[in-house]
Amino acid sequence: PFVVPELKTWNGGEGQVALSGRIVVKSSALAHVAQALAADYEEMFGRSLSVVKGGAKAGDIVLALKKDKSLGDEGYALNIGQTVQVTAATARGAFWATRTLLQLSEQSADRLLPCGQTTDVPEYKLRGFMIDCGRKYIPMAYLRNLAKVMAYYKMNTLHIHLNDNGFRQFFGDDWDKTQAAFRLESETYPGLTAKDGSYSKKEFIDLQKLAEKNGVTIIPEIDVPAHSLAFTHYKPEIGSKDYGMDHLDLFNPETYTFLDGLFKEYLEGPNPVFRGKRVHIGPDEYSNRDTAVVEKFRAFTDRYIRLVESYGKQAVV
């Protein structure tokens, strides 16, 4: 069958099966998977599916958990015959199976499913990309829709680049006029957030919750110590006199005071703004022409890896 990404295996049977309109849940841990399938099926095809417990009848979709190391965290087995049997080791694996069912359903005007069997385990653990919201504002409605589209194709990681800037030569060689933006609400530094488009903390939290429901992990990025003109527009004294104002001055203690406060705002507390396990800190494209600067850059990077880790997260660079 035409499924994106392609099914790892397929043993075709004869004929097609029409859905009964019921999703049978064999484990309470899969209730949210069944509800998501019902909601998406109705949104796509205008037909409601009911979520039930108990025995299966012809045409039912049956969701079950089964301990099977070969399926891993995201694999599933799908057997389409008199019933549509989904088994997985985890809820996320079962969720990906429902994306396959949606894709198969979309290809038939009568929403008939082809009979056959697949054991579908992803080839790659991380499937996603980075979107740059710093150089161009990406509306929150687009990001919310994007998370659902990604889930439809079993993509599981969305890296959101929250700050960046343009190139000085395209802005009259004037740092003050060069485009720069940080897109997330900040109460620690009022006025830091871009005026031409930004996200409130609540909006960003809600986006992460939506993504989580759809099997997508969001990795937020605050890019330092280069690509950081948005921060030096706000606080010019932390800009580098040697490498340009889009670089932070690694030898100025104020740089660290500023960034400590910024990261703390989104990482601290029982319900932090950055909800996921990973937080990206940059740090790319700083100068390496001076050994002393290279070592200072290394110390800077280590500092913010440790800071992120101190809040129970994994730092990404």
Phi, psi and chi 1 to 4 in degrees:
 res  aa     phi    psi   chi1   chi2   chi3   chi4
   1 PRO       -  152.5  -16.8   29.5      -      -
   2 PHE   -81.1  102.5 -179.2   72.5      -      -
   3 VAL  -132.4  139.8  175.0      -      -      -
   4 VAL  -117.4  121.6  179.4      -      -      -
   5 PRO   -70.4  160.7   24.8  -33.1      -      -
   6 GLU   -58.4  141.0 -173.0  176.7   54.1      -
   7 LEU   -62.0  141.4  -61.9  175.5      -      -
   8 LYS   -69.6  -33.9  -65.1  -69.3  -75.0 -174.4
   9 THR  -140.9  157.9   66.3      -      -      -
  10 TRP  -157.9  121.7  177.5 -104.4      -      -
  11 ASN  -111.3  103.4  -64.1  -47.6      -      -
  12 GLY   -73.8  142.2      -      -      -      -
  13 GLY  -108.1 -170.3      -      -      -      -
  14 GLU  -102.7  139.5  -69.2 -173.3    5.6      -
  15 GLY    85.1 -173.4      -      -      -      -
  16 GLN  -134.8  162.0  -62.3  171.6  -55.1      -
  17 VAL  -124.7  138.6   61.7      -      -      -
  18 ALA   -95.4  136.9      -      -      -      -
  19 LEU   -73.0  144.0  -66.0 -179.6      -      -
  20 SER   -78.7  -23.3   66.0      -      -      -
  21 GLY   101.9    6.7      -      -      -      -
  22 ARG  -120.0  143.0  -57.7 -163.1  -32.4  158.6
  23 ILE  -115.8  116.2  -54.2  170.5      -      -
  24 VAL   -95.5  123.6  179.8      -      -      -
  25 VAL  -103.6  121.4 -180.0      -      -      -
  26 LYS   -94.8   -8.4  -66.9  -65.5 -172.6  179.3
  27 SER  -143.1  134.4  168.2      -      -      -
  28 SER   -60.9  -24.0   59.2      -      -      -
  29 ALA   -68.5  -12.2      -      -      -      -
  30 LEU  -105.4    6.0  -63.7  177.9      -      -
  31 ALA   -58.4  -43.3      -      -      -      -
  32 HIS   -69.0  -29.8   68.7  -73.6      -      -
  33 VAL   -66.2  -44.0  175.1      -      -      -
  34 ALA   -63.7  -42.5      -      -      -      -
  35 GLN   -64.0  -39.4  -65.2  -68.5   -9.8      -
  36 ALA   -64.5  -42.4      -      -      -      -
  37 LEU   -62.4  -44.2  173.1   58.6      -      -
  38 ALA   -61.6  -44.0      -      -      -      -
  39 ALA   -65.3  -43.4      -      -      -      -
  40 ASP   -70.3  -36.7  -68.2  -22.6      -      -
  41 TYR   -63.9  -42.1 -163.0   92.8      -      -
  42 GLU   -68.0  -39.4 -176.3  167.0   16.9      -
  43 GLU   -63.7  -40.9 -179.7  179.1   -8.5      -
  44 MET   -79.4  -39.0  -69.2  178.6   67.3      -
  45 PHE  -121.5   -4.5  -51.2  125.2      -      -
  46 GLY    74.1   16.7      -      -      -      -
  47 ARG  -122.8  132.7 -179.8 -171.9  179.0 -170.2
  48 SER   -90.0  140.1   61.2      -      -      -
  49 LEU  -111.4  137.2  -56.7  178.2      -      -
  50 SER   -94.7  144.4   58.6      -      -      -
  51 VAL  -101.4  122.9  178.7      -      -      -
  52 VAL  -135.3  168.9  -59.5      -      -      -
  53 LYS  -114.4  168.3  -62.8  179.1 -179.4  178.4
  54 GLY   106.5 -156.9      -      -      -      -
  55 GLY   -77.5  160.8      -      -      -      -
  56 ALA   -99.6  144.5      -      -      -      -
  57 LYS  -115.1  168.7  -58.1  175.7 -178.2  177.9
  58 ALA   -55.8  133.4      -      -      -      -
  59 GLY    85.9   -2.8      -      -      -      -
  60 ASP   -74.3  147.4  -75.2   -4.2      -      -
  61 ILE   -91.7  126.6  -62.2  171.0      -      -
  62 VAL  -117.0  121.8 -176.6      -      -      -
  63 LEU  -107.5  125.3  -55.6 -179.1      -      -
  64 ALA  -142.1  150.4      -      -      -      -
  65 LEU  -100.2  144.1  -70.2  177.5      -      -
  66 LYS  -149.3  131.1  176.9 -175.9  177.4 -178.0
  67 LYS   -67.9  115.7  -69.9 -177.1  178.7  179.7
  68 ASP  -155.9  101.6 -173.2  -18.4      -      -
  69 LYS   -60.8  -27.9  -70.3 -176.4  178.7  179.8
  70 SER   -66.9  -20.9   68.4      -      -      -
  71 LEU   -85.4  -18.5  -64.9  176.8      -      -
  72 GLY    63.6 -158.2      -      -      -      -
  73 ASP   -81.1  -20.7  -68.7  -27.4      -      -
  74 GLU  -127.1    0.3  -63.5 -172.5  -79.0      -
  75 GLY   -85.2  167.4      -      -      -      -
  76 TYR  -157.2  160.3   61.8   90.7      -      -
  77 ALA  -114.6  137.8      -      -      -      -
  78 LEU  -130.8  124.5  173.3   62.9      -      -
  79 ASN  -124.6  108.8 -172.3  -15.3      -      -
  80 ILE  -102.7  112.0  -56.5  173.7      -      -
  81 GLY  -145.5 -125.7      -      -      -      -
  82 GLN   -63.1  -35.5 -172.2  175.0   12.3      -
  83 THR  -120.1  172.0   59.3      -      -      -
  84 VAL  -110.7  102.1  179.9      -      -      -
  85 GLN   -97.8  122.8  -62.4  -81.7  -16.6      -
  86 VAL  -114.8  124.6  170.9      -      -      -
  87 THR  -127.6  141.0   55.6      -      -      -
  88 ALA  -152.3  161.9      -      -      -      -
  89 ALA   -84.5  -20.4      -      -      -      -
  90 THR  -138.2  163.2   66.7      -      -      -
  91 ALA   -63.6  -35.8      -      -      -      -
  92 ARG   -65.4  -40.2  179.2  175.2  -84.3 -161.1
  93 GLY   -59.9  -43.1      -      -      -      -
  94 ALA   -64.1  -37.1      -      -      -      -
  95 PHE   -61.8  -43.8 -180.0   79.1      -      -
  96 TRP   -62.6  -34.0  -66.5  139.0      -      -
  97 ALA   -61.0  -38.0      -      -      -      -
  98 THR   -68.5  -27.4   66.6      -      -      -
  99 ARG   -67.5  -38.0  -54.8  -56.2   93.2  179.1
 100 THR   -62.2  -42.8  -66.1      -      -      -
 101 LEU   -63.1  -38.6  -68.1  176.2      -      -
 102 LEU   -64.6  -43.5  -70.5  173.6      -      -
 103 GLN   -64.0  -41.3  -71.2 -164.3   33.5      -
 104 LEU   -64.9  -40.6  -67.8  174.5      -      -
 105 SER   -65.1  -34.4  -61.5      -      -      -
 106 GLU   -66.3  -21.6 -168.9  174.2   25.1      -
 107 GLN   -88.9   -1.6  -65.9  170.7   47.3      -
 108 SER  -125.5  126.9  165.3      -      -      -
 109 ALA   -59.9  -30.6      -      -      -      -
 110 ASP   -93.3    4.3  -62.5  -36.1      -      -
 111 ARG    60.6   31.3  -48.3  -56.9  168.1 -151.4
 112 LEU   -79.8  145.4  -59.6  176.1      -      -
 113 LEU  -107.4  138.4  -60.6  178.2      -      -
 114 PRO   -73.3  136.9   28.9  -35.3      -      -
 115 CYS   -72.6  139.9  -68.2      -      -      -
 116 GLY   160.0 -178.9      -      -      -      -
 117 GLN  -131.9  144.3  -61.6  174.5  -37.2      -
 118 THR  -141.3  146.2 -179.0      -      -      -
 119 THR  -116.6  110.6  -60.3      -      -      -
 120 ASP  -116.8  109.4 -166.4   28.3      -      -
 121 VAL  -123.0  128.0  179.9      -      -      -
 122 PRO   -64.0  144.2   19.9  -30.3      -      -
 123 GLU   -74.3  -32.5 -176.5  112.0    1.5      -
 124 TYR  -123.8  137.1  -57.9  102.2      -      -
 125 LYS   -72.0  -37.9  -77.6 -167.6  173.4 -176.5
 126 LEU  -109.1  120.5 -168.6  155.2      -      -
 127 ARG  -132.0  101.0  -52.9  179.1  -59.9  -79.9
 128 GLY   179.2 -155.6      -      -      -      -
 129 PHE  -164.4  173.7   55.4   91.7      -      -
 130 MET  -105.6  137.3 -177.4  -95.5  -82.3      -
 131 ILE  -115.7  129.0 -172.0  164.3      -      -
 132 ASP   -90.3  102.3 -177.5   -4.4      -      -
 133 CYS   -93.9   -2.1  -58.4      -      -      -
 134 GLY   -81.2  -47.6      -      -      -      -
 135 ARG   -77.0  -26.5  -69.0 -169.6  176.5   96.4
 136 LYS  -142.3  128.9  179.7  175.2  176.2   62.0
 137 TYR   -66.8  127.6  172.5   62.2      -      -
 138 ILE  -108.4  116.2  -52.3  -65.3      -      -
 139 PRO   -58.7  147.3  -24.0   33.8      -      -
 140 MET   -60.0  -36.3  179.1   54.0   70.8      -
 141 ALA   -59.9  -37.5      -      -      -      -
 142 TYR   -66.2  -44.4 -179.2   93.3      -      -
 143 LEU   -63.4  -39.0  -66.9  176.8      -      -
 144 ARG   -64.6  -43.6  -69.8  179.0   64.6   86.2
 145 ASN   -65.5  -39.2 -171.1   59.8      -      -
 146 LEU   -59.9  -40.7  178.7   61.7      -      -
 147 ALA   -59.6  -39.6      -      -      -      -
 148 LYS   -73.2  -38.6  -64.6 -158.6   71.2  174.1
 149 VAL   -63.0  -42.9  171.5      -      -      -
 150 MET   -58.4  -44.9  -71.4  177.9   66.7      -
 151 ALA   -60.4  -37.4      -      -      -      -
 152 TYR   -58.4  -33.0 -171.9   70.5      -      -
 153 TYR  -102.5   18.2  -64.0  109.2      -      -
 154 LYS    60.1   28.9  -54.6 -173.3 -177.3   80.3
 155 MET   -84.7  135.5  -59.5  177.1   78.1      -
 156 ASN  -118.2    2.6   63.9    8.9      -      -
 157 THR  -140.2  124.4  -53.9      -      -      -
 158 LEU  -122.3  112.7  178.6   59.4      -      -
 159 HIS   -94.6  115.5  170.4  176.1      -      -
 160 ILE  -106.1  114.2  -62.3 -178.6      -      -
 161 HIS   -87.5  105.0 -169.9   66.8      -      -
 162 LEU   -88.7  -13.0  -72.6  165.9      -      -
 163 ASN  -146.1  147.8   65.9  -75.5      -      -
 164 ASP  -175.1 -175.7 -143.9  -46.8      -      -
 165 ASN  -151.9  164.4   48.1  -93.5      -      -
 166 GLY   -78.7 -172.8      -      -      -      -
 167 PHE  -101.5  131.2  -63.2   90.4      -      -
 168 ARG   -55.1  -37.2 -176.2 -179.2   62.5  169.1
 169 GLN   -63.8  -18.1   62.0  -94.5   37.0      -
 170 PHE   -93.4    3.4  -61.1  112.3      -      -
 171 PHE  -129.3   43.3  -65.1   86.6      -      -
 172 GLY    66.4   25.9      -      -      -      -
 173 ASP    52.7   35.1  -82.3  -34.3      -      -
 174 ASP  -122.9  113.1 -172.4  -23.3      -      -
 175 TRP   -60.1  -36.3  -74.9  119.8      -      -
 176 ASP   -63.7  -27.7  -69.2  -23.6      -      -
 177 LYS   -97.9   -7.0  -64.5  178.1 -179.4  177.7
 178 THR   -74.0  134.8  -59.8      -      -      -
 179 GLN   -58.5  134.9 -177.4  -86.0  -20.8      -
 180 ALA  -156.5  144.9      -      -      -      -
 181 ALA  -155.0  142.2      -      -      -      -
 182 PHE  -118.9  125.1  175.5   68.2      -      -
 183 ARG   -97.8    0.2  -60.8  -65.5 -178.5 -171.8
 184 LEU  -110.5  137.3 -169.0   55.1      -      -
 185 GLU   -51.6  135.5  172.9 -168.4    2.1      -
 186 SER  -131.8  122.4  175.2      -      -      -
 187 GLU   -91.6  -23.6  -64.2  170.4  -82.2      -
 188 THR   -67.3  -37.3  -56.9      -      -      -
 189 TYR  -128.2   78.6  -59.0  114.3      -      -
 190 PRO   -57.6  132.5  -22.8   33.8      -      -
 191 GLY    98.0  -10.7      -      -      -      -
 192 LEU   -72.6  -35.2  173.1   64.0      -      -
 193 THR   -68.3  140.0  -52.9      -      -      -
 194 ALA   -59.1  144.1      -      -      -      -
 195 LYS   -86.6  -20.2  -53.5  -63.2 -170.9  -66.5
 196 ASP   -92.6   13.1   64.8  -29.0      -      -
 197 GLY   144.6  129.4      -      -      -      -
 198 SER  -158.8  175.8   64.3      -      -      -
 199 TYR  -119.4  134.3  -42.8  119.6      -      -
 200 SER   -72.1  161.3   70.0      -      -      -
 201 LYS   -59.8  -42.7  -68.7  180.0 -178.2  178.8
 202 LYS   -62.5  -43.2 -177.3 -180.0 -175.0  -54.9
 203 GLU   -59.2  -42.1  -77.0  179.6  -41.6      -
 204 PHE   -70.1  -38.3 -159.2   72.8      -      -
 205 ILE   -63.5  -45.5  -70.2  169.6      -      -
 206 ASP   -63.6  -36.3  -72.5  -14.1      -      -
 207 LEU   -61.4  -44.5  170.1   64.4      -      -
 208 GLN   -64.0  -38.6  -67.7  167.4   90.3      -
 209 LYS   -64.6  -43.1  -71.0 -180.0  177.6  178.5
 210 LEU   -61.0  -44.8  173.1   70.7      -      -
 211 ALA   -62.0  -43.7      -      -      -      -
 212 GLU   -57.8  -41.8  -71.1  163.1   12.7      -
 213 LYS   -63.6  -23.2  -72.0 -179.3 -179.9  178.4
 214 ASN  -106.3   19.0  -76.4  -85.5      -      -
 215 GLY    74.0   14.0      -      -      -      -
 216 VAL  -108.4  126.7  177.0      -      -      -
 217 THR   -94.4  129.0  -62.5      -      -      -
 218 ILE   -97.6  127.7  -73.2 -180.0      -      -
 219 ILE  -107.4  106.3  -59.9  178.1      -      -
 220 PRO   -78.8  146.3   28.3  -30.2      -      -
 221 GLU  -127.8  128.6  178.0 -174.3    3.4      -
 222 ILE  -106.9  112.3  -62.5  175.6      -      -
 223 ASP   -90.6  112.4 -163.6    1.1      -      -
 224 VAL  -141.6  159.4  -71.3      -      -      -
 225 PRO   -95.6    2.4   34.2  -35.2      -      -
 226 ALA  -104.5  179.4      -      -      -      -
 227 HIS    57.8   29.3  -62.2  -98.0      -      -
 228 SER  -116.3   27.5  -60.8      -      -      -
 229 LEU   -63.1  -30.4 -173.8   60.8      -      -
 230 ALA   -59.0  -32.9      -      -      -      -
 231 PHE   -80.2  -34.2  -55.7  139.3      -      -
 232 THR   -81.6  -23.2   66.1      -      -      -
 233 HIS   -61.1  -39.5  -85.9  177.5      -      -
 234 TYR   -75.4  -38.9  179.1   81.7      -      -
 235 LYS  -137.2   82.3 -166.8  175.6  179.9   67.0
 236 PRO   -57.8  -28.0  -24.5   34.3      -      -
 237 GLU   -67.1  -15.2   59.0  -92.8   34.0      -
 238 ILE   -95.1    4.2   63.9  174.8      -      -
 239 GLY   -79.8  150.3      -      -      -      -
 240 SER   -81.4  128.9  172.4      -      -      -
 241 LYS   -78.0  -23.1  -52.4  -60.5 -173.7  -69.2
 242 ASP   -88.8  -36.3  -62.3  -42.4      -      -
 243 TYR  -114.2   -2.1  -58.6  111.4      -      -
 244 GLY   110.1  156.3      -      -      -      -
 245 MET   -73.6   -7.6  -69.9  -63.9  -75.6      -
 246 ASP   -85.6    1.7   59.0  -16.7      -      -
 247 HIS  -111.1  137.7  -71.7   56.6      -      -
 248 LEU   -80.3  147.4  -60.4  178.8      -      -
 249 ASP   -78.6  107.6 -176.7   -8.7      -      -
 250 LEU   -71.6  -13.8  -58.7 -179.2      -      -
 251 PHE  -100.9    2.9  -65.8   88.7      -      -
 252 ASN  -100.3  118.2 -175.1  -14.2      -      -
 253 PRO   -56.3  -27.7  -23.9   33.5      -      -
 254 GLU   -64.3  -28.6  -76.0  -61.8  -52.4      -
 255 THR   -58.1  -44.4  -64.6      -      -      -
 256 TYR   -73.3  -37.3  -58.4   89.7      -      -
 257 THR   -61.1  -44.9  -59.1      -      -      -
 258 PHE   -62.5  -50.2  174.1   82.3      -      -
 259 LEU   -70.2  -36.3  -70.5 -178.3      -      -
 260 ASP   -56.7  -44.5  -73.2   -3.8      -      -
 261 GLY   -65.5  -38.4      -      -      -      -
 262 LEU   -67.6  -50.1 -170.5   65.9      -      -
 263 PHE   -63.8  -40.1  -82.6  101.6      -      -
 264 LYS   -58.3  -38.1  179.2 -178.8  178.2 -178.2
 265 GLU   -58.1  -35.2 -179.9  171.0    2.3      -
 266 TYR  -100.3   -7.8  -54.3  116.8      -      -
 267 LEU  -110.8  -22.1  -71.9  168.0      -      -
 268 GLU   -85.9  161.9   71.7  175.6   -9.9      -
 269 GLY    93.7  166.7      -      -      -      -
 270 PRO   -70.6  -24.0   24.1  -33.1      -      -
 271 ASN  -128.3   73.0  -62.1  -64.0      -      -
 272 PRO   -68.2  159.2   26.7  -35.2      -      -
 273 VAL   -63.8  -41.6  177.5      -      -      -
 274 PHE   -87.1  100.6  -69.1  167.6      -      -
 275 ARG   -81.8  -32.1  -70.6  172.3   52.7   86.3
 276 GLY   -75.4  179.2      -      -      -      -
 277 LYS   -79.9  -18.8  -66.1  179.3 -179.8  177.7
 278 ARG  -121.7  142.3  -63.6 -173.0  176.1  114.9
 279 VAL  -134.2  128.6  174.7      -      -      -
 280 HIS   -93.6  131.2 -154.8  -60.6      -      -
 281 ILE  -111.0    9.9   62.2  170.9      -      -
 282 GLY   102.5 -108.1      -      -      -      -
 283 PRO   -97.0  103.3   20.5   -9.0      -      -
 284 ASP  -116.9  155.3   56.6  -38.2      -      -
 285 GLU    61.7   42.7  -62.8 -174.9  -39.5      -
 286 TYR   -94.0  158.4 -152.3   91.4      -      -
 287 SER   -64.9  144.3  175.2      -      -      -
 288 ASN  -122.3   22.1   64.2   -6.1      -      -
 289 ARG   -81.1  -14.9   73.2 -175.1 -175.4 -151.5
 290 ASP  -123.6  123.3 -176.3  -36.9      -      -
 291 THR   -58.6  -38.7  -59.0      -      -      -
 292 ALA   -64.2  -38.1      -      -      -      -
 293 VAL   -69.6  -39.9  172.6      -      -      -
 294 VAL   -58.1  -45.2  168.6      -      -      -
 295 GLU   -68.7  -35.4  -70.7  -52.2  -46.9      -
 296 LYS   -67.5  -39.3 -165.3   67.5  174.9  174.4
 297 PHE   -62.4  -42.0  172.4   80.3      -      -
 298 ARG   -61.5  -43.6 -168.4 -166.4  -53.0  -80.8
 299 ALA   -66.2  -39.4      -      -      -      -
 300 PHE   -58.4  -49.9  173.4   97.6      -      -
 301 THR   -60.9  -44.7  -57.0      -      -      -
 302 ASP   -62.1  -39.3 -167.7   60.4      -      -
 303 ARG   -57.9  -45.1  176.4 -168.7 -178.8  102.1
 304 TYR   -83.3  -23.0  -72.1  100.4      -      -
 305 ILE   -61.6  -48.3  -70.7  172.8      -      -
 306 ARG   -65.2  -37.2  -58.1  -66.2  167.4 -121.9
 307 LEU   -63.4  -47.0 -180.0   67.2      -      -
 308 VAL   -61.6  -42.3  168.0      -      -      -
 309 GLU   -64.8  -29.3  -70.4  177.1  -19.2      -
 310 SER   -66.8  -17.4   73.3      -      -      -
 311 TYR  -100.1   14.1  -70.9   98.2      -      -
 312 GLY    81.5   13.8      -      -      -      -
 313 LYS  -104.1  168.9  -50.5  -71.3 -171.7 -178.7
 314 GLN  -103.5  129.2 -179.4 -174.8   28.3      -
 315 ALA   -81.9  140.8      -      -      -      -
 316 VAL  -118.4  138.6 -176.0      -      -      -
 317 VAL  -129.1      -  -60.3      -      -      -
